[in-house]
Amino acid sequence: MVETYQRRTALAHLGLVGRAAAGKGGAGVVMSEAGHRTIINIRGNAQDPAFAAAVKSATGVDLPAKANTVAGTGARQILWLGPNEWWVTGADGEADALVEALRGAFTGQHATACDVSESRAVLSLKGPKTREVLARGVSLDLHPKVFGIGQCAQTGLSRCNVLLHQVGEGPHFEIYVLKSFSDYLWRWLEQIAGDFDLGIEA
Amino acid sequence: MLVIPCPYCGPRDEHEFSYAREGHIARPTNAEQISDADWAQDLFMRKNPKGVHYERWMHAKGCRRYFNVARDTVTHEIYAVYEMGQPAPDVKKESGR
């Protein structure tokens, strides 16, 4: 008998849906798992107008102009990773079409697009105490004058390599972490957030 | 702890970086002809200056790029940070050392 492959998010085993439904709700920090997301790693020469145009045509978003910033809104965003490296995000299930579009647009260029969607889990932290929770494990200055909406940074959080992205007011942060570290990082964050009136959303 | 100004990401704490040893080492182009002793010299012998050291660092937890740093091994002062492939700046003159 063929068993259907049940695709689960990295933190499905933690029963967050049930815990959220049970009303585990504080308002200091609200933690959730952001669910499946398409992530495409692209590399190319940012100074080459043809590369920038190809990215724009395939994704509809311009490359972020500054280091450690994010361009685009909603599901389709481009996150700066390095001087010649970015992540293009998309809704779940878009990966194959997006990679095909990018590779098509890159024809003849020294550029690459690679689907890395399954490598990362995305955790979401929001609420007035979010910066205080993150500050326990991050050496970056997260003061809103320094780190604001639309900025991202790759750094170390607790013992994990993560990408931090402030997506909105609240403040609302998203944390991209390797899936194999996501269970540890969630438990660590939950322990810290316990000091700050933790709530859980599904 | 050092605060190292990554040329791409800006100043970050030392724990985000990994040290990648001395920079500006040119490998011999006549590999077949040189002696074992010269090879050993080239592979294993490194400068150990008291003062300015030109070295490579990699921003391991950030943008994962290599770059060069001119650092004082006595004071840990960082005189210059520059991209791979660029010539070493003469920081002794600039800093008056």
Interface residues (C-beta under 8 A of the other chain):
Chain A: A67 N68 L81 G82 P83 E85 S139 L140 A153 Q154 T155 G156 N161
Chain B: Y8 C9 G10 R12 D13 H15 E16 K61 G62 C63 R64 R65
